[in-house]
Amino acid sequence: MAPPGSPQASGSTSNPVFSGVIGMMGTFIDTIIICTLTGLAIMVTGVWTSGETGAMLSSSAFEAAMPGYGKYVLTICLALFAFTTILGWAYYAEKCWEFLLGTISEIPFRVLWTVAVFFGATLSLDFAWLVADTLNALMAIPNLISLLLLSPIIVKLTRDYFAPGGEGGN
């Protein structure tokens, strides 16, 4: 059985299915739970009819739900989310560059990443999202191809893992 709390990105587990399940938890929490709660806050408070969009709409919803401190709660949450996202993606990207180019790429990558973070924080929001979406799409292409090619192996390993008597089964 895989050790509890195995970090998914750095891979301290010997079971790829367990690692995948841990990785999916982050996406589930972010996309399903956080986004649903934000959408519900916008709908329940009625600010969706205000004409605001994006971050201002969310800020208005939290301020309407928690007058006087809602916008501060949202600001702290967004700052923490942004900071941890920058650190997480930096680690992930650095390890990818290390794999492709070797450890010699570590320092140049960190310099390039720091410059990119600065420009990402100072450029217009629309352009920053355009660049982020484009780079995420370019990253998704090889991942989707790999998933398609490896899907028979993924299905077999997942079935074995969750089967009765398997590592994830009862």
N, C-alpha and C positions, 0 to 999 in steps of 0.2 A: 504494500500500500504506500502511496506517495505521502511524504511528510506534509502535515497541515501547514498552510500558509506559504507554500512554495511560490517564490516569485516567478510569474509567468514569463516575463521578458528575459530574465537572465538564466532561466532554465535549470533549477536545481532539482528537478524531478526526473525520474527515469521513464515516466509514462507520458507520451505525447497527448493522450486524450485528457488526462488530468490537467495538463498545462493549457490545453485548449478550452476546457471548461472554466478555468480560472480567468483566462483571457476574455471569454464571453461575458463573464460577470460584470466587468467594467463597462462594456458596451451596453449591457442590459440596464445597469444602474443609471448610466448617463442618458441613454436614449429613451428608455421606457419610463423610468421612475422620475428623473429630474425634469425631462421635457414635458411629461404628462402633468406633473404638479405645477409647472410654470403655466402651461396652457389652461389648466383648471383655475389657477389664480386669476388669469386674465379674463376668463369667462365669468367666474363667480362674482368678481368685483365690478363687472360691467364696463371696464375701461376699453374693451375691444371696439366700442362704438365711438371712442374719442378721436379717432383719426390718427393717433400715434402709431408708429411702427417700430419694429426692432427692439433695441435696448430701452428706448424711452417707454414703449408699451409695457415691458416687463417692470420697469422701475415704477411706473404709474400704478400698476396692479399691486405691487408689494407695498407701496406707500398707502394705497387705499385700504389694504387689508390690515396694515400695521401702522397707523398714522403716527408720524413723528420719528419713527426709527426704521420703517420698512425699506426705505431707499438705502440706508446704511447697512442693513442686513444683506441686501442684494449686492451692494458694492463690495463688501467683505467676501461674500461667496464667489463673486466673479473674479476678484483679485486672486483668491486662493486657487480657483479653477485655472486661471490664466497662468499663474506661476507654476503649478504642478504640471500643466500641459506642456509648457516650455521645457521644463526639466525632463519630463518623460520622453518627449519627442527628440530632445537633444541626445539623450542616452541611446534611444533606439537608432537614430540616424548615425550617430558616431560609431556604433557597433557595426552597422551596415557598411560604412566607409572603411572601417578597419578590416572587415571581411573581404571587401573588394580590393583595397589598395595596401593593406598591411598597416602595422602600427605607425609607420612613418606619416600617415595621413592625420594622426590625432591632433597635433597642434594646429596645422593649417585649417582643419575642419572646425576646431573651436573658435578660431579667429573669424572664419567665414560665418559661422553660426551667430556669433555675437553681433557682427555687422548686420546680418539678416534680421535678427531680433530688433535691433535699433530701428532699421528702416521699416519693419513691420509695425512697430509701435508709432511711427511718426508719419507714415504715408496715409492717404485717405482710406477710410474703412472699406469702401467698395473695391478699391484696387487690392488691398491686403487680402480680402476674401477671394477675389478673382485668382490671385497668385496661389493662395492656399488650396482652393478647390482644384486648380489646374495641376498642382504638384501632387495632391492626393489622388487625382484620377490617374496620373502617370504612374504612381506607386501601385495603384490598384490593378493595373493591367497585368504585370507579371504575377501578382498574387492570385488573380482570378485564373490565369492560365495554369498556374501550379495547382490550384484547387481542382480544376477540371481534370488535369492529368493524374493527380493523386487521389481522386475521389474513390476509386475502388478500394484503395488501401485505407483511406480514412473511414469508409463505411465498415470495413471488416474490423479495424481496431476499435471503433466505437461500439460496435455490436458485442465484441469480446469483452470490452471494459464494463459495459452495463448489463451483461448477461448474469443470471444467477450464478454465484460462485466466482464471478470476475472481480477485479479490483474495485469497481464502482458499484457492483451489484450487491444485493443482500445475501 
